[in-house]
Structures are given as structure tokens and as C-alpha cells.
Amino acid sequence: MKAAVFHGPNQPLTIEQVDIAKPIDREVLVRTVASGVCHSDLHFVDGFYPFPAPAILGHEAAGIVEAVGPNVKEFKPGDHVIACLSVFCGNCSYCLTGRTHLCQSRPVRPANEAPKLSWKGAPVNQFANLSAYAEQMLVHENALVRVRDDMPLDRGALIGCGVTTGVGAVLNTARVEPGATVAVFGAGGVGLAVIQGARIAGANMIIAVDVFDGKLATAQELGATHTVNASAGDPAKAIREMTGGGVEYSFEAIGLKKAAEQAFDCLRPGGTATIIGMIPVGQKVELEGSMFLREKKMQGCSMGSNRFKVDMPKYVEFYLQGRLRLDEMITKRRRLEDVNDAFRAMKAGEVARTVLMFPTPSPSRSRSSG
């Protein structure tokens, strides 16, 4: 199969012919239809987070089941599926208490079996248990959820990470109430999902913060009631002035130390800041200690605190009902060969989301021409 191979930090991905094994046990072979280019992958390309090379990156994908292992009961060839990096074992204390996204015993292929992926006769590391920048994915069945056949899979791919992370941060992690005031730092793919989650939750005031006017315009189209261009001054101060003291909920969706600190600084007393972005390893977030006396809180969020086998079909229904707008989040559709330029466009602030499209013999039906 064709795949984009990661060779190490600050090096371009190269398109190579990679071998993929047949599914065993509870594994499922998926023909990739669409794979979103997520900022999390860029953190590894830029070296902010380590990952051993060679590897195939990508973790925001949807596709069609081609084959299943002998012990798979949930899926069959032809099923339309969304993949999720929150693969879970189903047996650990996190899984048994409903926090599968925090599973610490994620299932992997036994070491005595042939590697899932290989290139030039040597193993290739699978990223996030998915490796979605490839024509096929070989994953555990607990990394997939079946979705309706009439869900367009390019939009379904966004649900695989960015939407589940952003909407889930609002509905599951922070549990924003109707009528609340919300600030969202970052209007990329995840930030736009947060904004939509806040709209779905019934927030009264949703303030989008970014340095690109184009992204702020998209944020308003998708539900932001107010915007702040952070390049014009201190956004936390601007938010406090706009709200008469600060917001009840803030979300950091970039992965920047400064933005996390501003997200805390813009809270009203009793407010909660939720950090979604991947702040580089080793960086410390500094907060004004006296503010804790005002009952301000900061918390982390992993993949929207998801129960993806339940949440993702729900988000599909939100989309098909018109409550969750995904068409507008896809700025460009490109080929796998364009992955490096997709990263460049992301860094330049040119896109909300680029989706890599793969040819498939069974194209999904689309609700719109997209």
C-alpha cells in the first residue's frame, strides 16, 4: 500500500510502498477513505513530542472495513467506520469505571507476531495505534466505531479526533451549562469544534481568540458571538472588559504555554479553564497563585473525555440534523502526496482543516457536494 513515512523531526514525509499484515485475533483491516491533517501530528513532525522513526503518522480517519480477524464480532467487510486513537482494553480500572479514553492497557499485537507495518523488510512504527496517512489501516476493533452508510466519510474523519476532542471538551469535560460565557483560544479544527460544542450546549456568549482574521470569520460562521484578535493586545484583558469580569469557561486549543496562561487569566471568579492543546514537553505553565483564592480552576482534557463508541454516532446524528456543521471546517481536500504542503498551510494559518482523500472502490454517499 501507499503511505506517508515519517523519518524523524524536521524532515519531510516521503510517499513509499509499505507492506501491511493480514488481520489476526480482534484486528480489522480498513481501507482509508479520508484522513484529516491534525495539528497533533505537526507536533511530532516539528519535534515538540518524540516518536521513533520510521513511522506512519495520522490519527483522524474514516474508511470502509475490508477484512476482519477471526475473533472480531462487531464488524464485517463493507462497514463504514470512524477510527479513534482512544483504543481501549475493556478490562482495566479506567475502562471498568467508564473512562475508556484514559485506558492504560491499550491492546497491541503480540511481539511474537509479524509486525503490522513494514518497509523494505523492516518494521514501521504504528502511530496512535492507527497510522492513518496510508491507504489502509490495521487496527484493533476497540479503535473503531461503525457509522451510518449515509454519513460522508470525509466529514466523518473530522469526528475521529478534532470534533470529538473539541465538542467533548465542552460537553463531557467542562460540562458547560446553557447560558454560560465561554472563551476559546485558537480557531483551528479543534477550536472550531469547541465553539460548536459551546453553541450546542446553549452558551450565551462565545468568544473566539486567534491571530488570523480569516479563522475568526469562520469561527463566527460556526457559532462565535464575539472575536478577539490576539495580535492586537492582551486577549485576556479584552475578554475581561467584554464580559465585565471574565468568562465562566475557557478552552485552550492551540498547545501554547502563553495561551494556556491567558485562558486562566480571562476567567471570572469560580471559572474553569480547560487545556486541550498539546503544550510541548518540558514547558511549564505559570499561573498567578493568588487567583486560586478566587476558586479559579485549570484542568486537562484528553480526547474530549470521550466514550467514542457512543459519542461518535451521536455527533454523526448532530451533523445529519444540521446541529454540527462539518462542511465548513474542511478548507481543502488534497491527496496523500500533498501531506507536507498540508502541514505548511496549517502553520501559515491558511486552513481550518485539510483532509487527505484516498481513492476507494466503494465511495460513500455524500449529503452535499462538498
C-alpha positions in Angstrom: 0.0 0.0 0.0 1.0 3.6 -0.4 1.8 5.5 2.8 3.5 8.7 4.0 6.5 7.7 6.0 7.9 9.8 8.9 11.7 9.7 9.1 12.2 12.0 12.1 11.7 15.5 13.4 12.0 18.4 10.9 12.2 16.1 7.9 9.6 15.9 5.1 7.4 12.8 5.0 8.0 10.6 1.9 5.5 8.6 0.0 6.5 4.9 0.0 5.2 1.5 -0.7 4.6 -0.1 2.7 3.6 -3.7 3.5 0.6 -4.3 5.8 -0.1 -7.6 7.5 -3.4 -9.5 7.5 -5.7 -9.1 10.5 -5.4 -11.6 13.3 -7.4 -12.1 16.5 -9.5 -8.9 17.0 -7.8 -6.8 14.3 -9.7 -5.1 11.5 -8.3 -4.1 8.1 -9.8 -0.8 7.0 -9.5 0.9 3.6 -8.8 4.5 4.4 -11.2 6.9 2.6 -10.3 10.2 4.3 -7.7 11.3 6.8 -7.6 14.7 8.5 -4.3 16.6 8.9 -4.4 17.4 12.6 -2.1 19.8 14.5 -1.2 17.0 16.8 0.7 15.3 14.0 2.6 18.5 13.4 3.9 18.5 16.9 5.7 15.2 16.1 7.0 16.5 12.7 8.3 19.6 14.4 10.0 17.6 17.2 8.0 19.0 20.1 6.9 15.5 21.0 9.2 12.5 20.4 8.2 9.4 18.3 10.5 6.7 16.9 11.1 6.6 13.2 10.3 5.2 10.7 6.6 5.6 11.4 3.4 6.4 9.6 1.6 9.3 11.3 -2.1 10.2 11.0 -4.9 9.5 13.5 -8.0 11.3 12.3 -9.6 8.9 9.8 -12.6 7.2 8.4 -12.9 4.3 6.0 -14.5 1.0 5.0 -13.8 -2.4 6.5 -12.1 -4.7 4.1 -11.3 -7.8 6.3 -11.6 -8.9 9.9 -9.7 -11.2 12.2 -11.2 -14.5 13.4 -12.3 -13.1 16.8 -13.9 -9.9 15.6 -17.7 -9.9 16.2 -18.5 -6.2 15.9 -17.6 -5.5 12.3 -17.8 -7.1 8.9 -16.5 -6.2 5.4 -18.3 -3.2 3.9 -19.0 -1.5 7.2 -18.3 2.3 7.3 -16.2 3.2 10.3 -14.5 6.0 12.0 -11.2 5.3 13.8 -10.2 6.7 17.2 -6.8 6.8 18.9 -8.6 6.1 22.2 -8.4 2.3 21.7 -9.2 0.6 24.9 -8.8 -2.8 26.6 -12.1 -3.0 28.3 -10.7 -4.7 31.4 -8.6 -2.1 33.3 -9.9 0.1 36.2 -10.3 3.1 33.8 -12.4 1.1 31.3 -14.5 -0.5 34.1 -15.4 2.9 35.5 -16.4 4.4 32.2 -13.2 6.3 31.4 -12.0 4.3 28.4 -10.2 7.3 27.0 -7.7 7.0 29.9 -7.1 3.3 29.4 -3.5 2.3 30.4 -3.6 -1.2 28.9 -4.3 -0.5 25.2 -4.3 -3.7 23.2 -1.3 -4.2 20.8 -0.2 -7.0 18.5 1.9 -9.6 20.4 5.7 -9.2 19.9 6.0 -12.7 18.6 3.7 -12.0 15.6 4.8 -10.3 12.4 4.8 -6.5 12.5 1.6 -4.8 11.4 3.6 -2.5 9.1 6.9 -3.0 7.3 9.0 -1.1 4.8 12.0 -2.6 2.9 11.7 -5.6 5.1 12.0 -3.7 8.4 9.2 -2.8 10.9 7.5 0.5 10.7 6.1 2.0 13.9 2.3 2.5 14.1 1.3 5.9 15.4 -1.5 6.3 17.9 -2.4 2.6 17.2 -3.8 3.9 13.8 -1.3 5.3 11.3 -3.9 6.9 9.1 -1.6 8.6 6.4 -1.9 5.4 4.4 -4.2 3.6 2.0 -5.1 1.0 4.7 -5.1 0.8 8.5 -4.8 -2.4 10.6 -6.3 -1.7 14.0 -7.9 -3.4 17.0 -11.7 -3.5 16.9 -11.7 -1.3 20.0 -10.3 1.5 17.9 -13.3 1.7 15.5 -17.0 2.6 15.6 -19.5 1.7 12.9 -21.4 4.7 11.5 -24.3 5.1 9.1 -23.6 4.5 5.5 -25.1 7.9 4.5 -22.5 9.8 6.6 -19.9 11.3 4.2 -16.6 9.8 5.3 -14.5 13.0 4.7 -16.6 14.7 7.3 -16.7 11.6 9.4 -12.9 11.7 9.5 -13.1 15.0 11.4 -15.1 13.3 14.1 -12.3 10.9 14.6 -10.2 13.4 16.5 -10.8 17.2 16.2 -14.6 17.1 16.6 -14.6 14.5 19.4 -11.8 16.4 21.2 -13.4 19.8 20.9 -17.1 19.1 21.3 -16.3 16.5 24.0 -14.2 19.1 26.0 -17.3 21.2 26.2 -20.0 18.5 26.8 -18.0 15.9 28.7 -15.0 17.5 30.4 -16.1 21.0 31.3 -19.9 20.3 31.1 -20.8 23.8 30.0 -24.3 24.9 31.1 -26.9 26.7 29.0 -26.5 30.5 29.2 -22.7 30.3 30.1 -20.0 32.6 28.9 -17.2 30.9 27.0 -13.8 31.9 25.5 -11.9 29.7 23.0 -8.3 30.3 22.4 -7.5 29.0 18.9 -9.8 28.8 15.9 -8.3 25.8 14.1 -10.0 22.5 13.7 -10.3 21.7 17.4 -11.1 25.3 18.4 -13.9 25.4 15.9 -15.3 22.2 17.3 -15.1 23.7 20.8 -17.1 26.7 19.5 -19.7 24.4 18.1 -19.8 22.4 21.3 -20.5 25.6 23.2 -23.2 26.5 20.8 -24.8 23.1 21.1 -24.6 23.3 24.9 -26.5 26.6 24.8 -23.7 29.0 25.8 -24.9 32.6 25.7 -21.6 34.3 24.8 -18.9 32.5 22.8 -15.6 34.5 22.3 -13.2 33.2 19.7 -9.5 34.2 20.1 -6.9 33.9 17.2 -4.3 35.9 15.4 -5.8 35.2 11.9 -8.8 37.3 10.8 -9.9 34.6 8.4 -10.1 32.0 11.1 -12.0 34.4 13.3 -14.5 34.9 10.5 -15.0 31.1 10.2 -15.4 31.0 14.0 -18.3 33.5 13.8 -19.9 31.5 11.0 -19.9 28.4 13.2 -21.2 30.0 16.4 -18.8 32.5 18.0 -20.7 35.6 19.1 -17.6 37.7 19.6 -14.0 37.6 18.4 -10.6 38.9 19.7 -7.5 39.1 17.6 -4.7 38.3 20.0 -2.2 40.1 17.9 -3.8 43.4 18.8 -3.0 43.2 22.5 -3.7 41.1 25.6 -6.7 38.9 24.8 -7.4 38.1 28.5 -7.7 41.7 29.3 -10.0 42.3 26.3 -12.2 39.3 27.4 -12.5 40.6 31.0 -13.6 44.0 29.6 -16.1 42.5 27.2 -17.7 40.3 29.9 -17.5 42.6 32.9 -15.1 40.4 34.8 -14.3 37.3 32.8 -15.9 34.2 31.4 -17.1 31.1 33.3 -15.4 28.7 30.9 -12.3 29.0 28.8 -10.6 26.5 26.4 -7.0 26.4 25.1 -7.0 24.7 21.8 -3.5 25.5 20.4 -0.9 24.0 22.6 0.8 27.2 23.6 2.0 28.0 27.2 1.1 31.7 26.8 -2.4 30.8 25.5 -3.0 28.4 28.5 -2.0 31.2 30.9 -4.3 33.7 29.1 -7.1 31.1 29.3 -6.7 31.1 33.1 -6.3 34.8 33.3 -9.6 35.6 31.5 -11.7 33.6 33.9 -14.2 35.2 36.3 -14.1 34.0 40.0 -15.2 30.4 40.1 -14.4 29.9 36.4 -12.7 26.8 34.8 -10.0 26.7 32.1 -9.7 23.5 30.1 -6.4 22.8 28.4 -6.9 20.8 25.2 -3.8 21.7 23.2 -0.5 19.7 23.3 1.9 22.1 25.2 5.4 21.0 24.3 7.1 18.5 26.6 9.1 20.3 29.3 7.3 23.6 29.2 5.8 24.9 32.4 2.5 26.8 32.7 2.8 29.7 35.2 -0.2 31.0 37.0 -0.9 33.8 39.5 -1.1 31.9 42.8 -3.5 34.3 44.5 -6.1 33.6 41.8 -6.8 30.2 43.3 -8.3 32.1 46.3 -11.0 33.2 43.8 -11.8 29.5 43.1 -10.5 29.6 39.6 -9.6 26.2 38.2 -7.4 24.8 35.4 -7.9 21.2 34.2 -6.6 19.0 31.4 -8.6 17.2 28.7 -7.7 14.1 26.8 -9.6 13.5 23.5 -12.7 15.2 24.8 -13.1 12.7 27.7 -14.8 10.6 25.1 -16.8 7.4 25.1 -16.3 7.3 21.4 -18.4 4.2 20.6 -21.3 6.2 22.0 -20.2 9.8 21.3 -19.2 9.5 17.6 -22.6 8.1 16.4 -24.2 10.9 18.4 -22.0 13.5 16.6 -22.9 11.9 13.3 -26.6 12.5 14.1 -25.8 16.1 15.1 -24.3 16.6 11.7 -27.1 15.0 9.7 -29.6 17.1 11.7 -27.7 20.3 10.9 -26.7 20.9 14.5 -23.0 20.2 14.0 -21.5 21.9 10.9 -18.6 20.0 9.5 -18.6 21.0 5.8 -17.4 24.5 6.7 -14.5 23.1 8.7 -12.8 21.5 5.7 -10.8 24.1 4.0 -9.1 21.9 1.5 -9.2 18.3 0.2 -5.9 17.0 -1.0 -4.1 13.8 -1.9 -1.7 11.8 0.3 1.2 13.2 -1.7 0.2 16.7 -0.5 0.7 16.0 3.2 3.8 18.1 3.6 2.1 21.1 2.0 -0.9 20.5 4.3 1.4 20.9 7.3 2.9 24.1 5.7 -0.6 25.5 5.2 -1.6 24.7 8.8 1.4 26.5 10.2 0.7 29.5 8.0 -2.9 29.7 9.3 -4.3 29.2 5.8 -6.7 26.3 6.7 -9.0 25.1 9.4 -8.6 21.5 8.3 -7.1 19.8 5.3 -8.5 16.3 4.6 -6.4 13.8 2.6 -8.7 11.8 0.3 -7.9 8.3 -0.9 -9.4 6.5 -3.9 -11.8 3.7 -2.9 -13.8 1.2 -4.9 -16.8 1.8 -2.7 -17.3 5.6 -2.4 -19.5 6.8 0.3 -22.6 8.7 -0.5 -22.5 12.4 0.4 -25.1 14.7 1.9 -23.7 17.6 0.0 -21.3 18.2 -2.9 -18.6 19.5 -0.6 
